[in-house]
Amino acid sequence: MHILIAFGTTEGQTARIAERIAARLAEAGHTTSLADLEREQPDPCDFDSVVVGASVHLGKYQGEVTRWVARHVATLNAMPSWFYGVSLSEAGGLTADGHAAAQAIIDGFLETSGWHPVGSTSLAGALMYREYNWLKRRMLKAIVAKAGGDTDTSRDYEYTDWFAVDRFAGEIGRVQALARLSER
Ligand SMILES: Cc1cc2nc3c(=O)[nH]c(=O)nc-3n(C[C@H](O)[C@H](O)[C@H](O)COP(=O)(O)O)c2cc1C
């Protein structure tokens, strides 16, 4: 099974998660291709299934992801597909009810696009203070401080639950294995 993992990433965490999913699927015997949608525009028809990832910035996912999904929504709905959304809300770093806020962004995106993936998940991202320019650093620190989160800008904070990423990859791998069996 050839699985495409297509993603949008602004500071790199969604790409790191895509690489982890690809590694887990490769261990399970699948062929994987990674595509940063800012740089390449793969055709989902060339794959057996597709995983899409995007991260939230100011309440929205990357435009290259929403445009790519809109362009290919009919194909995606006709094949096994999955979505993961990455955010700081999921880590509880922005609001008290972070998971609900992150899930609402996923639900809104899927509803607006008309995409019905087999599964979707909300994953916590990272605060890469040391990578941000001064404007982003100040902005994020101010927002995070209001929520009582981590504000030491001399370091980065990674909140991603890698076990949750592995569980998500495991779920994808199991559906693929069943599909492979049913083809025999
Ligand atoms: C400028 C900026 C705005 C952000 N806005 C939000 C937001 O509105 N909601 C949220 O939950 N997380 C927000 N985040 C956190 C990102 O989703 C998080 O850092 C994530 O790990 C970024 O993934 P990426 O490195 O793949 O771009 C923001 C981060 C930055 C730098």
PDBQT file of the ligand as one rigid body, heavy atoms in Angstrom, charges set to zero:
ROOT
HETATM    1  C1  LIG A 201       1.942  33.034  15.019  1.00  0.00    +0.000 C 
HETATM    2  C2  LIG A 201       1.314  31.814  15.631  1.00  0.00    +0.000 A 
HETATM    3  C3  LIG A 201      -0.077  31.747  15.807  1.00  0.00    +0.000 A 
HETATM    4  C4  LIG A 201      -0.673  30.620  16.388  1.00  0.00    +0.000 A 
HETATM    5  N1  LIG A 201      -2.041  30.587  16.538  1.00  0.00    +0.000 NA
HETATM    6  C5  LIG A 201      -2.618  29.514  17.139  1.00  0.00    +0.000 A 
HETATM    7  C6  LIG A 201      -4.032  29.466  17.333  1.00  0.00    +0.000 A 
HETATM    8  O1  LIG A 201      -4.784  30.341  16.926  1.00  0.00    +0.000 OA
HETATM    9  N2  LIG A 201      -4.551  28.390  17.959  1.00  0.00    +0.000 N 
HETATM   10  C7  LIG A 201      -3.754  27.348  18.409  1.00  0.00    +0.000 A 
HETATM   11  O2  LIG A 201      -4.286  26.412  18.995  1.00  0.00    +0.000 OA
HETATM   12  N3  LIG A 201      -2.414  27.355  18.221  1.00  0.00    +0.000 NA
HETATM   13  C8  LIG A 201      -1.834  28.403  17.593  1.00  0.00    +0.000 A 
HETATM   14  N4  LIG A 201      -0.475  28.427  17.396  1.00  0.00    +0.000 N 
HETATM   15  C9  LIG A 201       0.337  27.273  17.838  1.00  0.00    +0.000 C 
HETATM   16  C10 LIG A 201       0.698  26.344  16.681  1.00  0.00    +0.000 C 
HETATM   17  O3  LIG A 201      -0.429  25.652  16.185  1.00  0.00    +0.000 OA
HETATM   18  C11 LIG A 201       1.742  25.343  17.192  1.00  0.00    +0.000 C 
HETATM   19  O4  LIG A 201       2.911  26.067  17.513  1.00  0.00    +0.000 OA
HETATM   20  C12 LIG A 201       2.077  24.247  16.219  1.00  0.00    +0.000 C 
HETATM   21  O5  LIG A 201       3.007  23.363  16.803  1.00  0.00    +0.000 OA
HETATM   22  C13 LIG A 201       2.639  24.789  14.900  1.00  0.00    +0.000 C 
HETATM   23  O6  LIG A 201       2.876  23.728  14.009  1.00  0.00    +0.000 OA
HETATM   24  P1  LIG A 201       3.911  23.880  12.796  1.00  0.00    +0.000 P 
HETATM   25  O7  LIG A 201       5.268  24.011  13.438  1.00  0.00    +0.000 OA
HETATM   26  O8  LIG A 201       3.771  22.633  12.016  1.00  0.00    +0.000 OA
HETATM   27  O9  LIG A 201       3.503  25.093  12.036  1.00  0.00    +0.000 OA
HETATM   28  C14 LIG A 201       0.138  29.529  16.807  1.00  0.00    +0.000 A 
HETATM   29  C15 LIG A 201       1.533  29.594  16.634  1.00  0.00    +0.000 A 
HETATM   30  C16 LIG A 201       2.123  30.719  16.060  1.00  0.00    +0.000 A 
HETATM   31  C17 LIG A 201       3.620  30.754  15.881  1.00  0.00    +0.000 C 
ENDROOT
TORSDOF 0
